Amino acid sequence: MDPRLPRLRRKLAQIPFSPLRSHSFGEEKHRFQLGRTVSPATLDAFETDGGVVLPAPYRDFLTFLGATGASPFYGLLPLSRCELFTMDPKGAEDGAPRGFTTVEDRARPGDRFLHIIEAGCSDVVLLGVTGPLTGRIVTGNSDGFWGPDLSSAPDFIAWYELWLDEMAAGHDSRALELTSPASRSAERRARPTS
């Protein structure tokens, strides 16, 4: 088991009671609760079916903390809803964002990314499972409207802890969809009253 997991469990348990924390987009859906864990055998079967190896930090999180629920955006997807994607090649337009396409055919070329978090609409939060970005979190839009954005965190657990730390500190973060108390207060003051 990854030694960072007990610390993550404590931080997650404290977040709902932190009065000066940031608001996390989608928190109303997961309410900072994690679902059941999954067994190593279930993960082994998932890897065999998908032809991938899950990075150890993500695998440990699912095995020892929870396989659904609390995360940035709307929450961790159950394995049954996790799909493999490839990053689309750069288009003819220079500087145009790249999208992502689901992998229907195992023979399709390209590095694989696992869609692990529900972000809404065609936005995706992906975990690299093959290639040079293995273990890293990439966010983007599957239609290429924005992104992709590679997190500076070296792995899933570091990325998850960054979300908890930034939220606890009351920071704004577009990448993690966090709104600070100061920004929320300014937004409320700017709304017209009836």
Long-range contacts (C-beta under 8 A, 24 or more apart in sequence): 1-60, 1-63, 1-64, 2-56, 2-57, 2-60, 2-61, 2-64, 2-157, 4-157, 4-158, 4-161, 5-60, 5-61, 5-64, 5-65, 5-157, 7-161, 8-61, 8-65, 8-157, 8-160, 8-161, 8-164, 9-65, 11-161, 11-164, 11-165, 11-168, 12-70, 12-164, 14-168, 15-164, 15-167, 15-168, 18-167, 18-168, 20-170, 20-181, 21-167, 21-168, 21-169, 21-170, 21-181, 22-166, 22-167, 22-169, 22-170, 22-171, 22-172, 22-173, 22-178, 22-179, 22-180, 22-181, 23-178, 23-179, 23-181, 23-184, 24-72, 24-163, 24-167, 24-176, 24-177, 24-178, 25-72, 25-73, 25-177, 25-178, 25-179, 26-72, 26-73, 26-74, 26-75, 26-118, 26-120, 26-177, 29-74, 29-75, 30-69, 30-70, 30-71, 30-74, 30-75, 31-70, 32-70, 33-69, 33-70, 34-65, 34-66, 34-67, 34-68, 34-69, 34-70, 34-76, 35-66, 35-67, 35-68, 35-69, 35-76, 35-78, 36-66, 36-67, 36-68, 37-62, 37-63, 37-64, 37-65, 37-66, 37-67, 38-62, 38-63, 38-67, 38-79, 39-63, 42-79, 43-79, 46-79, 46-82, 50-84, 50-114, 51-106, 52-84, 52-112, 52-114, 52-129, 52-130, 53-129, 54-114, 54-129, 55-127, 55-128, 55-129, 55-134, 55-135, 55-155, 55-156, 57-135, 57-155, 57-156, 57-157, 57-158, 58-116, 58-127, 58-135, 58-155, 58-156, 58-157, 60-157, 61-156, 61-157, 61-160, 71-117, 71-125, 71-160, 71-163, 72-117, 72-125, 72-163, 72-176, 72-177, 72-178, 73-117, 73-118, 73-119, 73-120, 73-123, 73-125, 73-177, 74-117, 74-118, 74-119, 74-120, 75-117, 75-118, 76-116, 76-117, 77-115, 77-116, 77-117, 77-118, 81-115, 82-114, 82-115, 82-116, 83-114, 83-115, 84-112, 84-113, 84-114, 84-115, 84-129, 85-112, 85-113, 85-114, 85-115, 85-124, 85-126, 85-142, 86-110, 86-111, 86-112, 86-113, 87-111, 87-113, 87-138, 87-148, 88-144, 91-144, 96-144, 97-140, 97-141, 97-144, 97-145, 97-146, 97-147, 97-148, 98-140, 98-144, 98-147, 98-148, 99-140, 99-141, 99-142, 99-143, 99-144, 99-145, 100-124, 100-126, 100-140, 100-142, 100-148, 101-142, 113-138, 116-156, 127-156, 139-175, 149-175, 151-175
